[in-house]
Amino acid sequence: MGPLLFLIPIALALGTLGLAAFLWTLWNGQCEDLDGAAERIFLDDDLPE
């Protein structure tokens, strides 16, 4: 029972930290251009030498 009293608060803190990081990315516009990353692979940015 002793280790659970130590591990449960740590798990809750890490879960809260992960949720806060996810919400921060949503509020700062990190998830707005989902198609841009998928289409960027088709762009030919290589310069001929």
CHARMM internal coordinates of N, CA and C (Angstrom, degrees):
IC EDIT
DIST 1 N 1 CA 1.4571
DIST 1 CA 1 C 1.5259
ANGL 1 N 1 CA 1 C 111.04
DIST 1 C 2 N 1.3083
ANGL 1 CA 1 C 2 N 116.99
DIHE 1 N 1 CA 1 C 2 N -29.05
DIST 2 N 2 CA 1.4572
ANGL 1 C 2 N 2 CA 121.31
DIHE 1 CA 1 C 2 N 2 CA -178.62
DIST 2 CA 2 C 1.5096
ANGL 2 N 2 CA 2 C 114.34
DIHE 1 C 2 N 2 CA 2 C -61.21
DIST 2 C 3 N 1.3623
ANGL 2 CA 2 C 3 N 117.21
DIHE 2 N 2 CA 2 C 3 N -47.91
DIST 3 N 3 CA 1.4752
ANGL 2 C 3 N 3 CA 117.67
DIHE 2 CA 2 C 3 N 3 CA -179.74
DIST 3 CA 3 C 1.5278
ANGL 3 N 3 CA 3 C 113.21
DIHE 2 C 3 N 3 CA 3 C -63.27
DIST 3 C 4 N 1.3358
ANGL 3 CA 3 C 4 N 117.63
DIHE 3 N 3 CA 3 C 4 N -30.17
DIST 4 N 4 CA 1.4589
ANGL 3 C 4 N 4 CA 119.67
DIHE 3 CA 3 C 4 N 4 CA 179.55
DIST 4 CA 4 C 1.5216
ANGL 4 N 4 CA 4 C 111.63
DIHE 3 C 4 N 4 CA 4 C -65.33
DIST 4 C 5 N 1.3134
ANGL 4 CA 4 C 5 N 116.55
DIHE 4 N 4 CA 4 C 5 N -34.98
DIST 5 N 5 CA 1.4598
ANGL 4 C 5 N 5 CA 119.65
DIHE 4 CA 4 C 5 N 5 CA 178.46
DIST 5 CA 5 C 1.5265
ANGL 5 N 5 CA 5 C 111.36
DIHE 4 C 5 N 5 CA 5 C -67.13
DIST 5 C 6 N 1.3070
ANGL 5 CA 5 C 6 N 115.67
DIHE 5 N 5 CA 5 C 6 N -19.78
DIST 6 N 6 CA 1.4575
ANGL 5 C 6 N 6 CA 121.20
DIHE 5 CA 5 C 6 N 6 CA 178.04
DIST 6 CA 6 C 1.5331
ANGL 6 N 6 CA 6 C 111.38
DIHE 5 C 6 N 6 CA 6 C -91.89
DIST 6 C 7 N 1.3435
ANGL 6 CA 6 C 7 N 116.86
DIHE 6 N 6 CA 6 C 7 N -39.32
DIST 7 N 7 CA 1.4584
ANGL 6 C 7 N 7 CA 120.71
DIHE 6 CA 6 C 7 N 7 CA -173.11
DIST 7 CA 7 C 1.5268
ANGL 7 N 7 CA 7 C 113.84
DIHE 6 C 7 N 7 CA 7 C -82.74
DIST 7 C 8 N 1.3128
ANGL 7 CA 7 C 8 N 118.49
DIHE 7 N 7 CA 7 C 8 N -32.77
DIST 8 N 8 CA 1.4644
ANGL 7 C 8 N 8 CA 120.27
DIHE 7 CA 7 C 8 N 8 CA -178.32
DIST 8 CA 8 C 1.5261
ANGL 8 N 8 CA 8 C 112.10
DIHE 7 C 8 N 8 CA 8 C -63.66
DIST 8 C 9 N 1.3245
ANGL 8 CA 8 C 9 N 120.54
DIHE 8 N 8 CA 8 C 9 N -46.42
DIST 9 N 9 CA 1.4735
ANGL 8 C 9 N 9 CA 118.61
DIHE 8 CA 8 C 9 N 9 CA 176.85
DIST 9 CA 9 C 1.5311
ANGL 9 N 9 CA 9 C 113.06
DIHE 8 C 9 N 9 CA 9 C -63.61
DIST 9 C 10 N 1.3236
ANGL 9 CA 9 C 10 N 116.99
DIHE 9 N 9 CA 9 C 10 N -34.00
DIST 10 N 10 CA 1.4663
ANGL 9 C 10 N 10 CA 119.69
DIHE 9 CA 9 C 10 N 10 CA 177.89
DIST 10 CA 10 C 1.5239
ANGL 10 N 10 CA 10 C 109.99
DIHE 9 C 10 N 10 CA 10 C -66.42
DIST 10 C 11 N 1.3395
ANGL 10 CA 10 C 11 N 117.43
DIHE 10 N 10 CA 10 C 11 N -42.80
DIST 11 N 11 CA 1.4620
ANGL 10 C 11 N 11 CA 120.80
DIHE 10 CA 10 C 11 N 11 CA 178.80
DIST 11 CA 11 C 1.5279
ANGL 11 N 11 CA 11 C 111.14
DIHE 10 C 11 N 11 CA 11 C -64.17
DIST 11 C 12 N 1.3091
ANGL 11 CA 11 C 12 N 117.08
DIHE 11 N 11 CA 11 C 12 N -40.96
DIST 12 N 12 CA 1.4614
ANGL 11 C 12 N 12 CA 120.47
DIHE 11 CA 11 C 12 N 12 CA 178.36
DIST 12 CA 12 C 1.5267
ANGL 12 N 12 CA 12 C 111.28
DIHE 11 C 12 N 12 CA 12 C -65.82
DIST 12 C 13 N 1.3144
ANGL 12 CA 12 C 13 N 117.10
DIHE 12 N 12 CA 12 C 13 N -39.48
DIST 13 N 13 CA 1.4638
ANGL 12 C 13 N 13 CA 120.65
DIHE 12 CA 12 C 13 N 13 CA 178.93
DIST 13 CA 13 C 1.5291
ANGL 13 N 13 CA 13 C 110.95
DIHE 12 C 13 N 13 CA 13 C -66.01
DIST 13 C 14 N 1.3306
ANGL 13 CA 13 C 14 N 117.36
DIHE 13 N 13 CA 13 C 14 N -42.28
DIST 14 N 14 CA 1.4650
ANGL 13 C 14 N 14 CA 119.86
DIHE 13 CA 13 C 14 N 14 CA 179.22
DIST 14 CA 14 C 1.5303
ANGL 14 N 14 CA 14 C 111.14
DIHE 13 C 14 N 14 CA 14 C -67.41
DIST 14 C 15 N 1.3218
ANGL 14 CA 14 C 15 N 117.33
DIHE 14 N 14 CA 14 C 15 N -37.84
DIST 15 N 15 CA 1.4554
ANGL 14 C 15 N 15 CA 120.24
DIHE 14 CA 14 C 15 N 15 CA 176.60
DIST 15 CA 15 C 1.5190
ANGL 15 N 15 CA 15 C 111.88
DIHE 14 C 15 N 15 CA 15 C -64.26
DIST 15 C 16 N 1.3223
ANGL 15 CA 15 C 16 N 116.30
DIHE 15 N 15 CA 15 C 16 N -41.88
DIST 16 N 16 CA 1.4556
ANGL 15 C 16 N 16 CA 120.70
DIHE 15 CA 15 C 16 N 16 CA 177.75
DIST 16 CA 16 C 1.5218
ANGL 16 N 16 CA 16 C 111.01
DIHE 15 C 16 N 16 CA 16 C -65.42
DIST 16 C 17 N 1.3090
ANGL 16 CA 16 C 17 N 116.61
DIHE 16 N 16 CA 16 C 17 N -39.59
DIST 17 N 17 CA 1.4670
ANGL 16 C 17 N 17 CA 120.92
DIHE 16 CA 16 C 17 N 17 CA 177.63
DIST 17 CA 17 C 1.5295
ANGL 17 N 17 CA 17 C 110.97
DIHE 16 C 17 N 17 CA 17 C -63.94
DIST 17 C 18 N 1.3226
ANGL 17 CA 17 C 18 N 117.57
DIHE 17 N 17 CA 17 C 18 N -42.02
DIST 18 N 18 CA 1.4587
ANGL 17 C 18 N 18 CA 121.03
DIHE 17 CA 17 C 18 N 18 CA 177.67
DIST 18 CA 18 C 1.5172
ANGL 18 N 18 CA 18 C 111.98
DIHE 17 C 18 N 18 CA 18 C -64.89
DIST 18 C 19 N 1.3181
ANGL 18 CA 18 C 19 N 117.13
DIHE 18 N 18 CA 18 C 19 N -41.38
DIST 19 N 19 CA 1.4638
ANGL 18 C 19 N 19 CA 120.66
DIHE 18 CA 18 C 19 N 19 CA 177.68
DIST 19 CA 19 C 1.5235
ANGL 19 N 19 CA 19 C 110.97
DIHE 18 C 19 N 19 CA 19 C -65.02
DIST 19 C 20 N 1.3291
ANGL 19 CA 19 C 20 N 117.09
DIHE 19 N 19 CA 19 C 20 N -41.01
DIST 20 N 20 CA 1.4594
ANGL 19 C 20 N 20 CA 120.86
DIHE 19 CA 19 C 20 N 20 CA 178.49
DIST 20 CA 20 C 1.5284
ANGL 20 N 20 CA 20 C 110.94
DIHE 19 C 20 N 20 CA 20 C -63.85
DIST 20 C 21 N 1.3324
ANGL 20 CA 20 C 21 N 116.93
DIHE 20 N 20 CA 20 C 21 N -39.74
DIST 21 N 21 CA 1.4671
ANGL 20 C 21 N 21 CA 119.99
DIHE 20 CA 20 C 21 N 21 CA 178.44
DIST 21 CA 21 C 1.5237
ANGL 21 N 21 CA 21 C 110.92
DIHE 20 C 21 N 21 CA 21 C -66.30
DIST 21 C 22 N 1.3278
ANGL 21 CA 21 C 22 N 117.45
DIHE 21 N 21 CA 21 C 22 N -39.83
DIST 22 N 22 CA 1.4618
ANGL 21 C 22 N 22 CA 120.87
DIHE 21 CA 21 C 22 N 22 CA 178.21
DIST 22 CA 22 C 1.5215
ANGL 22 N 22 CA 22 C 110.99
DIHE 21 C 22 N 22 CA 22 C -64.60
DIST 22 C 23 N 1.3194
ANGL 22 CA 22 C 23 N 116.91
DIHE 22 N 22 CA 22 C 23 N -45.03
DIST 23 N 23 CA 1.4613
ANGL 22 C 23 N 23 CA 119.99
DIHE 22 CA 22 C 23 N 23 CA 179.36
DIST 23 CA 23 C 1.5274
ANGL 23 N 23 CA 23 C 111.38
DIHE 22 C 23 N 23 CA 23 C -65.42
DIST 23 C 24 N 1.3209
ANGL 23 CA 23 C 24 N 117.77
DIHE 23 N 23 CA 23 C 24 N -34.69
DIST 24 N 24 CA 1.4624
ANGL 23 C 24 N 24 CA 121.75
DIHE 23 CA 23 C 24 N 24 CA 177.11
DIST 24 CA 24 C 1.5270
ANGL 24 N 24 CA 24 C 110.36
DIHE 23 C 24 N 24 CA 24 C -62.92
DIST 24 C 25 N 1.3471
ANGL 24 CA 24 C 25 N 117.12
DIHE 24 N 24 CA 24 C 25 N -41.26
DIST 25 N 25 CA 1.4629
ANGL 24 C 25 N 25 CA 119.23
DIHE 24 CA 24 C 25 N 25 CA 178.71
DIST 25 CA 25 C 1.5243
ANGL 25 N 25 CA 25 C 111.24
DIHE 24 C 25 N 25 CA 25 C -66.50
DIST 25 C 26 N 1.3241
ANGL 25 CA 25 C 26 N 117.27
DIHE 25 N 25 CA 25 C 26 N -35.60
DIST 26 N 26 CA 1.4613
ANGL 25 C 26 N 26 CA 119.43
DIHE 25 CA 25 C 26 N 26 CA 177.54
DIST 26 CA 26 C 1.5160
ANGL 26 N 26 CA 26 C 111.41
DIHE 25 C 26 N 26 CA 26 C -66.08
DIST 26 C 27 N 1.3122
ANGL 26 CA 26 C 27 N 117.37
DIHE 26 N 26 CA 26 C 27 N -44.46
DIST 27 N 27 CA 1.4663
ANGL 26 C 27 N 27 CA 121.75
DIHE 26 CA 26 C 27 N 27 CA -177.39
DIST 27 CA 27 C 1.5150
ANGL 27 N 27 CA 27 C 112.76
DIHE 26 C 27 N 27 CA 27 C -70.21
DIST 27 C 28 N 1.3292
ANGL 27 CA 27 C 28 N 117.54
DIHE 27 N 27 CA 27 C 28 N -24.67
DIST 28 N 28 CA 1.4624
ANGL 27 C 28 N 28 CA 120.54
DIHE 27 CA 27 C 28 N 28 CA -178.87
DIST 28 CA 28 C 1.5255
ANGL 28 N 28 CA 28 C 113.11
DIHE 27 C 28 N 28 CA 28 C -97.45
DIST 28 C 29 N 1.3265
ANGL 28 CA 28 C 29 N 117.66
DIHE 28 N 28 CA 28 C 29 N 10.13
DIST 29 N 29 CA 1.4578
ANGL 28 C 29 N 29 CA 120.79
DIHE 28 CA 28 C 29 N 29 CA 173.24
DIST 29 CA 29 C 1.5112
ANGL 29 N 29 CA 29 C 115.97
DIHE 28 C 29 N 29 CA 29 C 78.67
DIST 29 C 30 N 1.3098
ANGL 29 CA 29 C 30 N 119.38
DIHE 29 N 29 CA 29 C 30 N 21.03
DIST 30 N 30 CA 1.4555
ANGL 29 C 30 N 30 CA 121.16
DIHE 29 CA 29 C 30 N 30 CA -179.77
DIST 30 CA 30 C 1.5243
ANGL 30 N 30 CA 30 C 112.27
DIHE 29 C 30 N 30 CA 30 C -71.57
DIST 30 C 31 N 1.3078
ANGL 30 CA 30 C 31 N 118.27
DIHE 30 N 30 CA 30 C 31 N -23.19
DIST 31 N 31 CA 1.4714
ANGL 30 C 31 N 31 CA 122.12
DIHE 30 CA 30 C 31 N 31 CA -174.94
DIST 31 CA 31 C 1.5208
ANGL 31 N 31 CA 31 C 112.45
DIHE 30 C 31 N 31 CA 31 C -106.87
DIST 31 C 32 N 1.3084
ANGL 31 CA 31 C 32 N 118.58
DIHE 31 N 31 CA 31 C 32 N 18.78
DIST 32 N 32 CA 1.4657
ANGL 31 C 32 N 32 CA 120.04
DIHE 31 CA 31 C 32 N 32 CA -175.97
DIST 32 CA 32 C 1.5279
ANGL 32 N 32 CA 32 C 112.94
DIHE 31 C 32 N 32 CA 32 C -82.55
DIST 32 C 33 N 1.3132
ANGL 32 CA 32 C 33 N 119.34
DIHE 32 N 32 CA 32 C 33 N -38.42
DIST 33 N 33 CA 1.4599
ANGL 32 C 33 N 33 CA 121.74
DIHE 32 CA 32 C 33 N 33 CA -174.86
DIST 33 CA 33 C 1.5292
ANGL 33 N 33 CA 33 C 109.89
DIHE 32 C 33 N 33 CA 33 C -106.98
DIST 33 C 34 N 1.3200
ANGL 33 CA 33 C 34 N 116.69
DIHE 33 N 33 CA 33 C 34 N 74.89
DIST 34 N 34 CA 1.4589
ANGL 33 C 34 N 34 CA 120.10
DIHE 33 CA 33 C 34 N 34 CA -179.06
DIST 34 CA 34 C 1.5184
ANGL 34 N 34 CA 34 C 112.20
DIHE 33 C 34 N 34 CA 34 C -76.45
DIST 34 C 35 N 1.3289
ANGL 34 CA 34 C 35 N 117.67
DIHE 34 N 34 CA 34 C 35 N -30.09
DIST 35 N 35 CA 1.4631
ANGL 34 C 35 N 35 CA 120.59
DIHE 34 CA 34 C 35 N 35 CA -179.31
DIST 35 CA 35 C 1.5186
ANGL 35 N 35 CA 35 C 112.00
DIHE 34 C 35 N 35 CA 35 C -78.48
DIST 35 C 36 N 1.3175
ANGL 35 CA 35 C 36 N 117.47
DIHE 35 N 35 CA 35 C 36 N -25.49
DIST 36 N 36 CA 1.4617
ANGL 35 C 36 N 36 CA 120.10
DIHE 35 CA 35 C 36 N 36 CA -178.24
DIST 36 CA 36 C 1.5148
ANGL 36 N 36 CA 36 C 112.53
DIHE 35 C 36 N 36 CA 36 C -62.73
DIST 36 C 37 N 1.3103
ANGL 36 CA 36 C 37 N 117.67
DIHE 36 N 36 CA 36 C 37 N -41.48
DIST 37 N 37 CA 1.4616
ANGL 36 C 37 N 37 CA 120.60
DIHE 36 CA 36 C 37 N 37 CA 179.14
DIST 37 CA 37 C 1.5202
ANGL 37 N 37 CA 37 C 111.35
DIHE 36 C 37 N 37 CA 37 C -68.21
DIST 37 C 38 N 1.3289
ANGL 37 CA 37 C 38 N 116.89
DIHE 37 N 37 CA 37 C 38 N -35.08
DIST 38 N 38 CA 1.4602
ANGL 37 C 38 N 38 CA 120.14
DIHE 37 CA 37 C 38 N 38 CA 179.54
DIST 38 CA 38 C 1.5316
ANGL 38 N 38 CA 38 C 111.28
DIHE 37 C 38 N 38 CA 38 C -71.11
DIST 38 C 39 N 1.3211
ANGL 38 CA 38 C 39 N 117.78
DIHE 38 N 38 CA 38 C 39 N -34.13
DIST 39 N 39 CA 1.4577
ANGL 38 C 39 N 39 CA 120.69
DIHE 38 CA 38 C 39 N 39 CA -178.40
DIST 39 CA 39 C 1.5251
ANGL 39 N 39 CA 39 C 112.43
DIHE 38 C 39 N 39 CA 39 C -85.55
DIST 39 C 40 N 1.3053
ANGL 39 CA 39 C 40 N 117.81
DIHE 39 N 39 CA 39 C 40 N -17.52
DIST 40 N 40 CA 1.4589
ANGL 39 C 40 N 40 CA 121.60
DIHE 39 CA 39 C 40 N 40 CA -177.74
DIST 40 CA 40 C 1.5283
ANGL 40 N 40 CA 40 C 112.29
DIHE 39 C 40 N 40 CA 40 C -65.13
DIST 40 C 41 N 1.3406
ANGL 40 CA 40 C 41 N 116.51
DIHE 40 N 40 CA 40 C 41 N -22.98
DIST 41 N 41 CA 1.4596
ANGL 40 C 41 N 41 CA 118.97
DIHE 40 CA 40 C 41 N 41 CA -179.97
DIST 41 CA 41 C 1.5212
ANGL 41 N 41 CA 41 C 111.59
DIHE 40 C 41 N 41 CA 41 C -68.80
DIST 41 C 42 N 1.3373
ANGL 41 CA 41 C 42 N 117.17
DIHE 41 N 41 CA 41 C 42 N -23.72
DIST 42 N 42 CA 1.4513
ANGL 41 C 42 N 42 CA 121.01
DIHE 41 CA 41 C 42 N 42 CA -178.29
DIST 42 CA 42 C 1.5208
ANGL 42 N 42 CA 42 C 113.05
DIHE 41 C 42 N 42 CA 42 C -85.05
DIST 42 C 43 N 1.3133
ANGL 42 CA 42 C 43 N 119.20
DIHE 42 N 42 CA 42 C 43 N -11.33
DIST 43 N 43 CA 1.4554
ANGL 42 C 43 N 43 CA 122.16
DIHE 42 CA 42 C 43 N 43 CA 179.99
DIST 43 CA 43 C 1.5178
ANGL 43 N 43 CA 43 C 109.78
DIHE 42 C 43 N 43 CA 43 C -75.97
DIST 43 C 44 N 1.3062
ANGL 43 CA 43 C 44 N 115.96
DIHE 43 N 43 CA 43 C 44 N 138.01
DIST 44 N 44 CA 1.4667
ANGL 43 C 44 N 44 CA 121.01
DIHE 43 CA 43 C 44 N 44 CA -179.26
DIST 44 CA 44 C 1.5336
ANGL 44 N 44 CA 44 C 107.96
DIHE 43 C 44 N 44 CA 44 C -100.26
DIST 44 C 45 N 1.3091
ANGL 44 CA 44 C 45 N 116.12
DIHE 44 N 44 CA 44 C 45 N 93.25
DIST 45 N 45 CA 1.4591
ANGL 44 C 45 N 45 CA 120.81
DIHE 44 CA 44 C 45 N 45 CA -179.35
DIST 45 CA 45 C 1.5233
ANGL 45 N 45 CA 45 C 112.81
DIHE 44 C 45 N 45 CA 45 C -95.76
DIST 45 C 46 N 1.3157
ANGL 45 CA 45 C 46 N 117.75
DIHE 45 N 45 CA 45 C 46 N -0.36
DIST 46 N 46 CA 1.4600
ANGL 45 C 46 N 46 CA 120.15
DIHE 45 CA 45 C 46 N 46 CA -178.97
DIST 46 CA 46 C 1.5187
ANGL 46 N 46 CA 46 C 109.73
DIHE 45 C 46 N 46 CA 46 C -72.84
DIST 46 C 47 N 1.3050
ANGL 46 CA 46 C 47 N 116.31
DIHE 46 N 46 CA 46 C 47 N 129.28
DIST 47 N 47 CA 1.4572
ANGL 46 C 47 N 47 CA 121.72
DIHE 46 CA 46 C 47 N 47 CA 177.46
DIST 47 CA 47 C 1.5311
ANGL 47 N 47 CA 47 C 109.58
DIHE 46 C 47 N 47 CA 47 C -92.20
DIST 47 C 48 N 1.3173
ANGL 47 CA 47 C 48 N 118.41
DIHE 47 N 47 CA 47 C 48 N 132.02
DIST 48 N 48 CA 1.4735
ANGL 47 C 48 N 48 CA 119.51
DIHE 47 CA 47 C 48 N 48 CA 177.77
DIST 48 CA 48 C 1.5295
ANGL 48 N 48 CA 48 C 110.21
DIHE 47 C 48 N 48 CA 48 C -69.61
DIST 48 C 49 N 1.2851
ANGL 48 CA 48 C 49 N 114.06
DIHE 48 N 48 CA 48 C 49 N 141.53
DIST 49 N 49 CA 1.4846
ANGL 48 C 49 N 49 CA 118.94
DIHE 48 CA 48 C 49 N 49 CA -179.74
DIST 49 CA 49 C 1.4964
ANGL 49 N 49 CA 49 C 111.66
DIHE 48 C 49 N 49 CA 49 C -102.55
END
COOR INIT
IC SEED 1 N 1 CA 1 C
IC BUILD
